[in-house]
Amino acid sequence: MSGFDCADHYQEHCYLVQVPRTAKESVHVFEVYGRPPKATEDLWAPEVTLRAQLTKGKWDAISAEVRLEFNRRLKLERRKAGTWSQGGNGVQRLLGKELLVLVWAIEQDVVSLEQCEVAVRNWLGLKPEERWWLYTMTAAATGFAHQVGMGWRDALTKALCFGTKRDVFSLGSVTGRGTLPPRRNDAYAPVKDANRKRIEFAALRAIAANVEVLA
């Protein structure tokens, strides 16, 4: 089975993306609560929740970019690259959450294919941890497939689909991210170093100043 870092969706808590054979059918994204079979079970089936449905055209507009992003991350962890194919595609749990943030943002009928491309660019501007948080907030209140356009789902559409192909509003560019100065790893021993504190304070002030400029 194709997919991303998911060896067996029957035994792993993961997500399952069902890609149809024809353009008239929809892509379905399920959360799968996989588990090992009990010793007394000859046959077993994990519980699933349908989280989203997406037209094949919109899926085609985002799937290649999502594949590149997931494989970039898997490469960093020295894991096998994945692919999308017709039928079932198992997706590792955290990657699946990130995928759903994007799918929920573009699922409404009013979202055009051009806006799908904009949403992908804005989605790429988010860090994985930010996508996980957005998933958690959305799934808690409006996480089922039939809750299209409700609450956080509608907020994701407005946020990620904002901008144009020429002028994409990158959510990642307005957070004022910086890098703390490097320090030697001393096994977390408490060390009183006034000079170190001054360097860190100066670095944080520089990051804060950058935020004010962007605002």
C-alpha positions as MATLAB code, in Angstrom:
seq = 'MSGFDCADHYQEHCYLVQVPRTAKESVHVFEVYGRPPKATEDLWAPEVTLRAQLTKGKWDAISAEVRLEFNRRLKLERRKAGTWSQGGNGVQRLLGKELLVLVWAIEQDVVSLEQCEVAVRNWLGLKPEERWWLYTMTAAATGFAHQVGMGWRDALTKALCFGTKRDVFSLGSVTGRGTLPPRRNDAYAPVKDANRKRIEFAALRAIAANVEVLA';
ca = [
       0.000    0.000    0.000;
       1.223    3.477   -0.830;
       1.436    6.174    1.788;
       3.763    8.006    4.128;
       5.528    6.344    7.073;
       2.656    3.973    7.796;
       3.477    0.279    7.603;
       0.029   -1.118    8.460;
      -3.020    1.076    8.963;
      -4.855   -1.815   10.642;
      -2.364   -1.761   13.526;
      -1.345    1.911   13.698;
      -3.240    4.980   14.795;
      -2.960    6.883   11.536;
      -4.900    8.458    8.689;
      -6.112    6.774    5.531;
      -6.516    8.738    2.293;
      -8.748    6.971   -0.221;
      -8.004    8.293   -3.722;
     -10.666    7.360   -6.302;
     -10.068    6.052   -9.798;
     -12.341    8.551  -11.537;
     -12.525   12.344  -11.391;
     -16.243   12.216  -10.549;
     -15.607   10.556   -7.192;
     -14.338   12.257   -4.043;
     -11.185   11.750   -2.018;
     -11.943   10.596    1.520;
      -9.716   11.141    4.535;
     -10.314    8.831    7.508;
      -8.770    8.749   10.952;
      -7.998    5.109   11.707;
      -7.728    3.917   15.301;
      -5.600    0.905   14.470;
      -4.674   -1.728   17.025;
      -2.993   -5.136   17.126;
      -5.435   -8.066   17.008;
      -6.257   -9.913   20.181;
      -5.125  -13.488   20.477;
      -8.741  -14.678   20.282;
      -9.579  -12.691   17.113;
      -9.391  -14.528   13.834;
     -10.506  -11.362   12.005;
     -10.388   -7.793   13.254;
     -11.188   -4.324   11.956;
     -10.126   -0.990   13.498;
     -12.579    1.827   14.095;
     -12.484    4.765   11.674;
     -13.821    8.324   11.571;
     -14.466   10.129    8.302;
     -12.744   13.500    8.729;
     -13.064   15.068    5.283;
     -14.134   14.695    1.670;
     -12.507   16.546   -1.213;
     -13.137   16.717   -4.937;
     -10.594   14.945   -7.105;
      -9.731   18.219   -8.878;
      -8.785   19.942   -5.628;
      -6.842   16.896   -4.495;
      -4.824   16.968   -7.702;
      -4.083   20.659   -7.062;
      -2.448   19.987   -3.670;
      -1.237   16.375   -3.632;
       2.101   16.924   -5.375;
       3.161   19.749   -3.042;
       2.039   17.774    0.009;
       4.061   14.779   -1.190;
       7.187   16.926   -1.538;
       6.731   18.427    1.923;
       6.151   15.065    3.601;
       9.099   13.439    1.830;
      11.368   16.338    2.774;
      10.495   15.731    6.406;
      10.830   11.963    6.142;
      14.254   12.361    4.549;
      15.418   14.392    7.529;
      14.412   11.480    9.753;
      16.035    8.973    7.386;
      12.723    7.321    6.637;
      11.449    5.932    3.367;
       9.836    8.397    0.958;
       6.152    7.963    0.192;
       3.827    8.323   -2.767;
       0.140    8.812   -3.480;
      -1.683    6.198   -5.502;
      -5.237    5.176   -6.314;
      -6.902    3.367   -3.458;
      -5.769    3.452    0.162;
      -2.804    5.551    1.300;
      -1.778    5.242    4.938;
      -0.363    8.433    6.467;
       1.549    8.640    9.738;
      -0.541   10.241   12.490;
       1.134   13.657   12.768;
       1.490   14.044    9.004;
      -2.170   13.171    8.656;
      -3.147   15.965   11.023;
      -1.171   18.428    8.938;
      -2.803   17.188    5.748;
      -6.273   17.670    7.199;
      -5.551   21.303    8.074;
      -4.981   21.934    4.370;
      -7.888   19.768    3.200;
     -10.307   21.471    5.588;
      -9.159   24.860    4.314;
     -10.051   24.129    0.677;
     -13.007   21.749    0.953;
     -15.762   24.363    0.542;
     -17.352   24.700   -2.904;
     -16.579   28.417   -2.988;
     -12.824   27.751   -2.949;
     -11.368   27.844   -6.479;
      -8.440   25.853   -7.817;
      -6.323   29.022   -7.769;
      -7.148   29.478   -4.092;
      -6.058   25.879   -3.506;
      -2.602   26.800   -4.778;
      -2.585   29.833   -2.496;
      -3.627   27.673    0.452;
      -0.750   25.269   -0.199;
       1.772   28.114   -0.144;
       0.356   29.474    3.109;
       0.237   25.975    4.594;
       3.911   25.487    3.738;
       4.641   28.721    5.613;
       3.478   27.114    8.852;
       5.672   25.005   11.083;
       4.535   21.430   11.795;
       3.778   22.338   15.403;
       1.514   25.150   14.220;
      -0.350   22.793   11.905;
      -0.786   20.311   14.780;
      -2.257   23.044   16.969;
      -4.657   24.142   14.232;
      -5.736   20.539   13.773;
      -6.348   20.073   17.496;
      -8.469   23.202   17.784;
     -10.474   22.394   14.649;
     -11.013   18.701   15.317;
     -12.183   19.361   18.873;
     -15.227   21.307   17.690;
     -15.757   20.642   13.982;
     -13.705   17.590   13.106;
     -16.241   15.477   11.213;
     -16.650   15.390    7.442;
     -20.189   16.806    7.483;
     -19.152   19.940    9.425;
     -17.903   21.769    6.331;
     -17.658   25.539    6.728;
     -18.414   25.544   10.449;
     -16.412   27.328   13.141;
     -12.702   26.613   12.913;
     -13.170   24.935    9.532;
     -14.369   28.225    8.049;
     -11.566   30.081    9.840;
      -8.992   27.824    8.167;
     -10.497   28.641    4.773;
     -10.303   32.372    5.390;
      -6.744   32.186    6.716;
      -5.073   29.806    4.280;
      -6.896   30.921    1.133;
      -6.038   34.580    1.687;
      -3.904   36.115   -1.057;
      -3.268   35.461   -4.736;
      -0.819   33.338   -6.710;
       1.318   36.438   -7.294;
       1.098   37.804   -3.777;
       0.729   34.952   -1.333;
       0.135   35.889    2.288;
       2.702   33.706    4.009;
       1.538   33.002    7.540;
       5.057   32.064    8.468;
       6.533   35.422    7.488;
       4.668   37.547   10.025;
       5.601   35.721   13.195;
       8.951   37.440   13.618;
      10.851   34.200   13.976;
      14.513   34.369   14.848;
      17.228   32.109   16.183;
      18.548   32.136   19.697;
      22.335   32.401   19.957;
      24.030   28.974   20.091;
      25.228   27.674   23.410;
      27.355   24.736   24.508;
      25.418   21.740   25.808;
      26.571   21.357   29.385;
      24.080   18.638   30.310;
      21.597   21.231   31.559;
      23.730   22.055   34.585;
      22.661   25.372   36.141;
      25.385   27.837   35.208;
      25.250   31.478   36.215;
      26.668   33.360   33.277;
      25.846   37.065   33.098;
      27.389   37.409   29.639;
      25.217   34.592   28.282;
      22.101   36.267   29.671;
      23.052   39.560   28.014;
      23.510   37.828   24.642;
      20.146   36.060   24.907;
      18.396   39.235   25.979;
      19.849   41.142   23.025;
      18.791   38.390   20.624;
      15.225   38.387   21.930;
      15.029   42.172   21.704;
      16.119   41.956   18.049;
      13.402   39.391   17.324;
      10.790   41.539   19.078;
      11.859   44.594   17.094;
      11.443   42.623   13.877;
       7.907   41.663   14.896;
       7.013   45.320   15.428;
       8.322   46.223   11.986;
       6.296   43.441   10.322;
       3.184   44.459   12.229;
];
